[in-house]
Amino acid sequence: MRNHLNNRLIKILMALFTLAFLPACKWGKEKDLKKSVVKVFTTTQNVDFYEPWKPGAEAHLQGCGTLVPGNRVLTTAHLVNKGNYIEVQKFGETKRYVAKVEKLGYDQDLALLTVEDKDFFKDAETVEYGELPHAGDKVKIVGGDELSIKEDTISGLDMVWTWEGSTFLPALITNGDIDNKVNGCPVFKDGKFVGLPFDSWHKVEKTGSIIPVNMVRRFLRATEDGRVYGGMPDLGVYAQELENPAIRDYYGLTGEQTGIVVTKVLEEGASVGLLREGDVLTAVDGHAIDNDGYITLDKKSERIQADYLIAFYLPGEQISLDLLRDGKPMKLKVPLKTLPTLVPYRADNRHPTYFVYAGLVFVPLTYNYMQSADWKNMKPSLKDLYNHGVITAERKQVVLISHVLPHDINTGYDKASNLIVDKVNGRPIKEMKDLVAAFAAPQGNYQVIEMDEHAWYGSRIVLDAKKAPRANEEIMALFKIPADRSQDLK
C-alpha cells in the first residue's frame, strides 16, 4: 500500500514539474530565436529622377535583420539600398551600432551588412539554415517593434513580383498577411532559418511573401569570396503556352508531349545562336514543362512556373533544356546571363543619368523615371516600350527630352516633354552617351534634334549652336544645377 502511495506521489510531483518546466523550455527556445534578430535603422536620401541633379529628401526607415554566419546581418535591399547612415540594435539592448552595406542584390531584395564593432556580436546567435518548407508547414516570424513571435502557415510556393527589384522571384506564400515592419526578420521552422519576409505583388490579398532559404543560399553563393553580386540570370526568350490542341499539332507535339514554344529570341539574351523561334521547350533540368509553362518539383510541391529553376543559377552557369525542333527531340545546355532591358529598373538608383543642354533635360527612360509620374498620364508609346520594348543594335536605351527649363534660347519649346530622341545633328542616338559626341558636332550654326513625334509635337528642335554654351551656363546658375551631366557621362 505504501509503495502504491509513493508511486502516486512521484507521478504527481513529476506532472507538476513538467507543467512548470515546459513553459520555461518554450520561452527559452523563443528567447534563443530572438538572439538572432536585430533592428535596422536607415537614414536614406531619396532620388528625383525627374530632376536628377537634385539631392532628394531625407527619410528614416526601420526594419529588421537576421544574424547569419560570418558575423554579418542579412536584411532586405529595400531597407538599406539608399542608406547614407545605417545602425543596428540587438534585441533587449538600447545601444546602436554603425553598420555598412557589404553586398547588395537589388533584384533579389537582399543585402548583407557588416558591423566593425565586435562587441555587437557578443552573446548574439547566428541562425542555422533549414530546409525549404512545404505547404501546410508551420513557421514562426520573429520581429517587429517589440520583436514578437508570430506563427503562420505556408500555403505554397509561387513566383511574385518584387517591388525592389522590379522582377519575378520565387517566394513562400503564407496564409496570413505579414506586416512590413517585420520585413528582413528571420522566419523559422523547427528552430532553423527558412527565409525572411519582403514586399511583393502578384499574390493573393491578405497573404504574405517570404524570400525562401534556397534563394538566400543563392545570394550568399553569388557573393562569396569577395565577388560582386552579378544579378539574376534569364534564358532570354519569349515563349507562348500550348494549351490549344491545334497549336500543339502545328508545332509537332504528339501524344502526351507538352511544352511551350519560343516566339522570340532576344538579341542580347543568353539563347542567341542556341534556341530558335519555333523551338518547343519540353523540359528544364529534367522537369517536364506542361502546356501552361509550369513544372512540378517533387511529390510534396505544387506546380510552379518553369522560371523558378532558372532563378537559382548564377550568370555563366549552364542550364539543361529538352526541346523539339521541327518535331525532333533535342537536348541543349545554355550558359545563362542577365538580360539587359530597354526600359530597366536602375540597380544604381542613387545616381541617375542625365544631360542638360540649352535647357533641354535628357534622361534615359527607366522604370524609376516612370514611377516619378502618374502612370495613367504617361504617354501610351512609353508604356508600350516599357511592356514590350527590347534592346536592338539600333537602340540600347530610350533617350528622352523629359522637359525643358525655360530660357530665351529655347523659346517655343517649353511644352516639350517625354519626347523620344532619334538623332542629334544627323547622328543616331542609341544611348545617352551618344548625346555628348553629337552636340560637339553641330550642323553649321545649328543644333538639330530629331524626334518621331509628328502627330503630337513635331519632328525637330533647332537651337542656335553659338548661343547655346552661354545660355547653358545661365540656365545652370538659375536652376542651381551643379553639373550639366551625370558622372557616368563625363
C-alpha positions in Angstrom: 0.0 0.0 0.0 2.8 2.4 0.9 4.6 1.7 -2.3 1.4 2.4 -4.2 1.0 5.8 -2.5 4.7 6.6 -3.1 4.3 5.8 -6.8 1.2 8.1 -7.0 3.1 10.9 -5.2 6.1 10.6 -7.6 3.7 10.7 -10.6 2.0 13.8 -9.2 5.3 15.6 -8.5 6.6 14.7 -12.0 3.4 16.1 -13.5 3.7 19.3 -11.6 7.4 19.6 -12.5 6.5 19.1 -16.2 3.8 21.7 -16.1 6.2 24.2 -14.5 9.2 23.3 -16.7 7.7 23.2 -20.2 6.7 26.9 -20.4 10.2 27.7 -19.3 11.7 25.5 -22.0 9.4 27.0 -24.6 10.3 30.6 -23.5 14.0 29.6 -23.5 13.7 28.4 -27.1 11.9 31.6 -28.2 14.5 33.7 -26.4 17.2 32.0 -28.3 15.5 32.7 -31.6 15.3 36.4 -30.7 19.0 36.5 -30.2 19.3 36.1 -34.0 17.2 39.2 -34.7 18.4 42.8 -34.9 16.6 46.0 -35.6 17.9 48.0 -38.6 17.6 51.8 -38.7 18.4 53.5 -42.0 18.7 57.2 -42.9 18.1 57.5 -46.6 18.1 60.2 -49.2 15.6 59.8 -52.0 16.4 60.4 -55.6 14.4 62.6 -58.0 14.5 61.0 -61.5 12.6 64.0 -63.0 15.3 66.5 -61.9 18.1 64.1 -61.2 20.7 66.6 -60.2 18.8 67.5 -57.1 19.6 65.8 -53.7 16.4 64.1 -52.6 14.6 64.5 -49.3 15.9 62.7 -46.2 13.8 59.8 -44.9 14.1 57.4 -42.0 13.3 53.7 -42.3 13.1 51.0 -39.7 13.1 47.3 -40.3 14.7 44.0 -39.3 17.8 42.0 -39.9 18.9 38.4 -39.3 22.3 37.4 -37.9 23.9 34.9 -40.3 27.3 33.0 -40.1 30.3 35.1 -40.8 29.4 37.9 -38.4 27.0 39.5 -40.9 23.5 40.8 -40.9 21.1 39.7 -43.6 18.3 42.1 -44.5 16.3 43.4 -47.4 17.9 45.6 -50.0 14.8 47.8 -49.9 15.7 48.8 -46.3 19.3 49.9 -47.0 19.8 50.5 -50.7 19.7 54.3 -50.4 21.1 54.4 -46.9 23.5 57.1 -46.0 23.7 56.0 -42.4 22.8 52.6 -41.1 22.5 51.4 -37.5 21.7 48.0 -36.0 20.4 47.2 -32.5 20.3 43.8 -30.7 17.1 42.5 -29.0 16.8 43.7 -25.4 19.6 46.4 -25.8 19.4 50.1 -26.2 22.9 50.6 -27.8 23.0 51.1 -31.6 26.0 50.1 -33.7 27.0 51.6 -37.0 26.7 49.2 -39.9 27.8 49.3 -43.6 26.5 47.5 -46.7 28.9 44.7 -47.7 26.9 43.1 -50.5 23.7 44.2 -52.3 21.4 42.3 -54.6 18.6 44.6 -55.7 16.8 42.1 -57.9 16.8 39.6 -55.0 15.9 42.3 -52.5 18.7 41.1 -50.3 21.6 42.8 -48.6 24.5 41.8 -46.2 25.6 44.3 -43.6 28.9 44.3 -41.6 29.5 45.8 -38.2 33.1 46.8 -37.3 32.5 46.9 -33.5 33.0 43.3 -32.5 31.1 43.9 -29.2 27.9 43.8 -31.3 28.3 40.0 -31.8 28.8 39.2 -28.1 26.0 37.0 -26.8 24.4 37.1 -30.2 23.4 33.9 -32.0 23.7 33.3 -35.8 20.9 31.3 -37.4 21.2 27.7 -38.6 19.9 27.3 -42.2 17.0 24.9 -42.5 15.3 23.2 -45.5 12.6 24.7 -47.7 9.2 24.4 -46.1 6.2 22.9 -47.9 2.5 23.8 -48.0 0.9 23.2 -44.6 4.2 23.6 -42.6 4.1 25.9 -39.6 6.6 28.7 -39.3 7.5 31.4 -36.8 8.2 35.0 -37.9 10.3 36.7 -35.2 10.4 40.5 -35.3 8.5 43.8 -35.2 8.7 46.8 -32.9 8.6 44.6 -29.8 10.3 41.6 -31.5 7.2 39.5 -31.1 6.8 36.0 -32.4 4.0 35.3 -34.9 3.0 31.9 -36.0 1.8 31.3 -39.6 1.3 28.5 -42.1 2.9 28.1 -45.5 0.2 27.9 -48.2 2.6 27.3 -51.1 5.4 28.4 -53.4 5.0 30.9 -56.2 6.7 33.5 -58.4 5.9 37.0 -57.1 6.8 40.5 -58.3 9.3 42.2 -56.1 8.9 46.0 -55.7 12.6 46.5 -55.0 14.0 44.6 -58.0 11.1 45.0 -60.4 11.3 41.3 -61.3 9.7 38.0 -60.5 11.2 36.0 -57.7 10.4 32.6 -56.0 8.6 33.2 -52.7 7.0 31.2 -50.0 3.4 32.4 -49.5 1.8 32.5 -46.0 -1.9 32.1 -45.2 -1.8 35.3 -43.2 -0.8 38.9 -44.1 2.7 39.9 -43.0 3.3 43.4 -41.5 6.0 45.3 -43.4 7.6 46.1 -40.1 9.0 42.6 -40.0 10.5 42.7 -43.5 14.0 41.3 -43.2 13.3 39.4 -39.9 14.0 35.7 -39.7 11.4 33.1 -40.3 12.0 29.8 -38.5 10.7 26.2 -38.9 11.7 23.9 -36.1 14.2 26.4 -34.8 16.0 26.7 -38.2 16.1 29.7 -40.5 13.9 29.2 -43.7 13.5 32.8 -45.1 12.7 36.4 -44.5 9.6 38.5 -45.4 9.7 41.1 -48.2 7.4 43.4 -50.1 5.9 41.9 -53.2 3.0 41.9 -55.6 1.2 39.3 -57.8 -0.1 37.2 -54.9 -3.4 36.7 -53.2 -4.5 39.6 -51.0 -4.1 39.2 -47.2 -1.2 36.8 -47.7 2.5 37.3 -47.0 5.6 36.6 -49.0 8.9 35.2 -47.8 12.2 35.0 -49.6 12.9 31.3 -49.2 16.1 29.9 -47.7 17.3 28.4 -51.0 17.2 31.9 -52.6 19.2 33.2 -49.6 21.7 30.5 -50.2 21.9 31.5 -53.9 22.6 35.1 -52.8 25.4 34.0 -50.4 26.9 31.8 -53.1 26.8 34.7 -55.6 28.7 37.0 -53.3 31.2 34.6 -51.6 35.0 35.0 -51.9 34.6 38.8 -52.4 32.6 38.6 -55.6 30.3 41.4 -56.7 26.7 40.3 -57.0 26.1 39.7 -60.7 22.3 39.7 -60.9 19.6 37.2 -61.8 20.0 35.2 -65.0 17.5 34.9 -67.8 17.0 32.5 -70.7 16.5 35.5 -73.0 13.4 34.3 -74.9 9.7 35.0 -75.1 7.6 31.9 -75.0 3.9 31.0 -75.6 1.7 28.5 -73.9 0.4 25.5 -75.9 -2.9 24.6 -74.3 -4.9 24.5 -77.6 -4.7 21.1 -79.4 -4.4 22.7 -82.8 -1.3 24.7 -81.9 0.3 21.7 -80.3 -0.3 19.8 -83.5 1.0 22.7 -85.6 4.3 22.6 -83.7 4.6 18.8 -84.0 3.7 17.7 -80.5 2.3 14.2 -80.4 0.5 12.0 -77.8 1.3 13.2 -74.2 4.1 15.6 -75.2 3.8 19.1 -73.6 5.7 22.3 -73.5 5.9 26.0 -74.5 7.0 27.4 -77.8 9.8 30.0 -78.3 8.3 33.0 -80.1 11.3 35.4 -79.9 15.0 35.1 -79.1 16.1 38.4 -77.6 19.1 40.0 -79.2 21.1 40.5 -76.0 19.9 37.3 -74.4 21.6 34.0 -73.4 19.9 31.9 -76.1 21.2 33.8 -79.2 22.6 31.2 -81.6 21.3 28.3 -79.5 17.5 28.5 -79.4 15.3 29.3 -82.4 11.8 30.7 -82.9 9.5 27.7 -83.1 11.5 25.5 -80.7 9.2 23.8 -78.2 10.7 23.6 -74.7 9.6 20.4 -73.2 11.7 20.1 -70.0 14.2 22.2 -68.0 16.7 20.4 -65.8 14.8 17.2 -66.3 11.5 18.6 -65.1 8.7 18.3 -67.7 7.1 21.6 -68.7 3.4 21.4 -69.1 1.4 23.4 -71.7 0.9 26.3 -69.3 4.7 26.7 -68.7 4.6 25.1 -65.3 6.7 22.3 -63.7 6.3 20.1 -60.7 9.3 19.9 -58.5 8.5 16.8 -56.4 5.6 15.0 -54.8 5.3 17.5 -52.0 5.3 20.5 -54.2 2.6 22.3 -56.2 3.0 23.3 -59.8 5.2 26.4 -60.3 6.4 28.4 -63.3 9.5 26.9 -65.1 11.3 30.2 -64.5 11.6 29.0 -60.9 14.5 26.7 -61.7 16.4 29.4 -63.7 16.3 31.7 -60.7 18.8 29.6 -58.7 21.5 29.7 -61.3 24.3 32.3 -61.4 25.3 34.1 -64.6 27.6 31.9 -66.6 26.2 28.6 -65.3 24.6 26.3 -67.8 21.0 25.1 -67.7 19.8 21.9 -69.4 16.9 22.1 -71.8 14.9 19.4 -73.6 13.2 20.6 -76.8 11.5 19.7 -80.0 12.9 21.4 -83.2 10.9 20.6 -86.3 9.3 17.8 -84.4 12.6 16.2 -83.5 13.8 15.9 -79.9 17.0 17.7 -78.9 19.0 18.5 -75.7 20.8 21.8 -75.2 22.9 23.4 -72.5 22.5 27.2 -72.4 25.0 29.4 -70.4 22.7 31.8 -68.7 23.3 35.5 -68.3 21.5 38.6 -67.1 19.2 40.2 -69.6 19.6 43.9 -70.3 16.2 45.5 -70.8 15.3 48.5 -72.9 13.4 50.2 -70.0 15.3 48.9 -66.9 14.8 49.3 -63.2 18.1 51.0 -62.3 20.1 48.9 -59.9 22.2 52.0 -59.1 19.2 54.2 -58.2 21.3 56.7 -56.3 23.0 58.3 -59.3 20.6 58.8 -62.2 21.9 59.5 -65.7 21.1 62.9 -67.2 22.4 65.6 -69.6 21.3 69.2 -69.8 21.8 71.2 -73.0 20.4 74.7 -73.5 17.6 73.9 -71.0 16.7 70.6 -72.6 16.8 67.9 -70.0 17.8 64.5 -71.4 17.3 61.3 -69.4 17.1 57.6 -70.2 13.6 56.0 -69.9 13.7 53.8 -66.8 11.1 52.3 -64.6 12.2 54.7 -61.9 11.5 57.7 -64.1 8.1 56.3 -64.9 7.4 55.9 -61.2 8.1 59.6 -60.7 5.0 60.5 -62.8 1.3 59.5 -62.7 1.2 56.2 -64.6 -2.2 56.9 -66.2 -0.9 60.2 -67.6 2.2 58.6 -69.1 2.2 58.6 -72.9 1.0 55.3 -74.4 4.1 55.0 -76.5 6.3 55.0 -73.4 4.1 52.4 -71.7 4.4 50.2 -74.7 8.2 50.5 -74.7 8.2 49.5 -71.0 5.9 46.5 -71.6 7.2 45.3 -75.0 10.4 47.1 -76.0 13.6 45.1 -76.5 17.2 46.2 -77.0 18.4 46.1 -80.5 21.6 47.1 -82.3 19.9 50.4 -83.2 18.7 51.2 -79.7 20.3 50.4 -76.4 18.4 52.9 -74.4 15.3 55.1 -74.9 16.6 58.6 -74.7 14.1 61.3 -73.7 13.8 65.0 -73.6 12.0 64.8 -70.2 11.2 68.6 -70.0 12.6 72.0 -70.8 14.0 74.6 -68.4 12.8 77.9 -69.9 15.2 80.4 -71.4 15.4 82.7 -74.4 17.5 80.0 -76.2 14.6 77.5 -76.1 11.6 79.8 -76.7 8.7 77.9 -78.3 9.9 74.5 -77.0 8.7 74.9 -73.4 5.9 72.4 -73.8 8.2 69.7 -75.0 8.1 66.7 -72.6 8.7 63.0 -72.8 9.9 63.2 -76.4 11.9 60.2 -77.7 15.1 61.4 -79.4 16.1 59.7 -82.6 19.0 61.8 -83.9 21.1 64.8 -82.9 22.9 66.6 -85.8 22.2 63.6 -88.0 23.8 61.1 -85.6 21.6 58.3 -84.4 21.2 58.3 -80.6 21.4 54.7 -79.5 22.1 55.5 -75.8 22.7 58.5 -73.6 26.5 58.7 -74.1 25.9 59.4 -77.8 24.5 62.8 -76.9 27.8 64.2 -75.8 29.6 63.5 -79.0 26.6 64.6 -81.1 26.2 68.0 -79.6 30.0 68.5 -80.1 29.4 68.4 -83.9 26.7 71.0 -84.8 25.2 71.3 -88.3 26.8 74.6 -89.1 25.2 77.2 -86.8 22.5 74.9 -85.5 22.0 72.1 -83.1 19.3 69.9 -84.6 17.4 67.3 -82.5 15.1 64.9 -84.4 12.1 63.1 -82.8 9.4 60.9 -84.1 6.5 62.9 -82.8 4.9 64.1 -86.0 1.3 63.6 -84.8 1.7 65.3 -81.4 4.6 67.7 -81.1 6.7 67.9 -84.2 9.8 66.3 -85.7 12.6 68.8 -84.9 14.0 71.1 -82.3 16.6 73.6 -83.7 18.8 75.6 -81.4 21.4 78.3 -82.0 24.7 76.5 -81.6 26.8 79.6 -80.9 24.5 81.0 -78.2 23.8 77.6 -76.6 27.0 77.3 -74.4 26.4 80.7 -72.7 22.7 80.0 -72.3 23.5 76.7 -70.7 25.7 78.4 -68.1 22.9 80.9 -67.3 20.3 78.1 -67.0 22.5 76.1 -64.7 23.1 79.0 -62.4 19.4 80.0 -62.5 18.1 76.5 -61.6 21.1 75.7 -59.3 22.3 72.7 -61.4 25.8 71.7 -60.2 26.8 69.9 -63.4 25.4 69.7 -66.9 25.7 65.9 -66.9 25.8 63.0 -64.6 29.2 61.5 -63.5 28.8 58.5 -65.8 28.7 60.7 -68.9 31.9 62.6 -68.1 
